[in-house]
Each structure stands twice: as structure tokens, then as C-alpha cells.
């Protein structure tokens, strides 16, 4: 149920973005495209370093808790939702 809701939300938001871009007149179309889909040139080196450090922290945290996570995922009584 949650997956289908997320799929509907994603397709609706993308289609709304495409409609907004197509309705734009003049030179604003590029700006709307950058707002909706991002601009790779706006990413600074500090942002890249921050993302790399946060990824490393998350990977280390997952590996430290890997045995506990594996137990929860494989143990039938602990894995129920």
C-alpha cells in the first residue's frame, strides 16, 4: 500500500513539474528547470565533502550495528512489522 502511494506521489510531482515548465513563457524556463531538477553547478566543494563525510559516518554506523541488524532481519520473531 505504501509503495503504491509513493509511486503515485512521485509520478504526480514529476508530471506537475513538466506541466509547470511547459506553461512558462519567456526566459524563465531555465530557472524553473533548475528549481525543479537541481543545478549541478550550484554544488560547492564543501557540499561534496559534507556528503562524503556523512556517507562515511552512516556506513561506519551500519557496519558497527551489522550483527544486531542481521539478527533482527533473520530472526522470525524480531523481524515482524
C-alpha positions in Angstrom: 0.0 0.0 0.0 2.8 2.5 1.0 4.7 1.7 -2.2 1.8 2.5 -4.4 1.2 5.8 -2.6 4.8 6.7 -3.0 4.7 5.8 -6.7 1.6 7.9 -7.3 3.2 10.9 -5.4 6.4 10.6 -7.4 4.6 10.4 -10.8 2.2 13.3 -9.9 5.0 15.6 -8.8 7.1 14.9 -11.9 4.1 15.5 -14.2 3.2 18.7 -12.3 6.8 19.8 -12.8 6.7 19.1 -16.6 3.4 20.9 -16.9 4.8 23.9 -15.0 7.8 24.0 -17.3 5.7 23.8 -20.4 3.4 26.7 -19.2 6.4 29.0 -18.6 6.8 31.8 -21.1 10.0 33.8 -21.8 13.4 33.2 -20.4 12.2 31.8 -17.1 12.0 28.2 -18.3 15.7 27.6 -17.4 15.2 28.9 -13.9 12.1 26.7 -13.4 14.1 23.7 -14.7 16.9 24.4 -12.2 14.4 24.8 -9.3 12.6 21.5 -10.1 15.6 19.3 -11.0 18.6 21.0 -9.4 21.7 22.6 -10.8 25.0 20.7 -10.7 27.0 23.9 -10.9 25.4 25.2 -7.7 27.0 22.4 -5.7 30.1 23.6 -3.9 33.1 21.5 -2.9 32.0 22.0 0.8 28.7 20.3 -0.1 30.5 17.4 -1.7 32.8 17.0 1.4 29.8 17.1 3.7 28.0 14.4 1.7 31.1 12.3 1.7 31.7 12.6 5.5 28.0 11.9 6.2 28.1 8.8 4.0 31.2 7.6 5.7 29.6 8.1 9.2 26.5 6.2 8.0 28.5 3.3 6.6 30.6 3.0 9.7 27.4 3.1 11.9 25.8 0.3 9.8 28.9 -1.9 10.0 29.1 -1.4 13.7 25.5 -2.5 14.2 25.6 -5.1 11.4 25.3 -8.1 13.7 22.3 -6.6 15.5 20.6 -5.6 12.3 21.3 -9.1 10.8 19.7 -10.7 13.9 16.6 -8.6 13.6 16.3 -9.3 9.9 16.8 -13.0 10.1 15.1 -13.8 13.5 11.5 -14.6 12.7 10.1 -13.2 16.0 12.1 -10.0 15.9 11.5 -9.3 12.1 7.7 -9.0 12.2 6.4 -5.5 11.5 
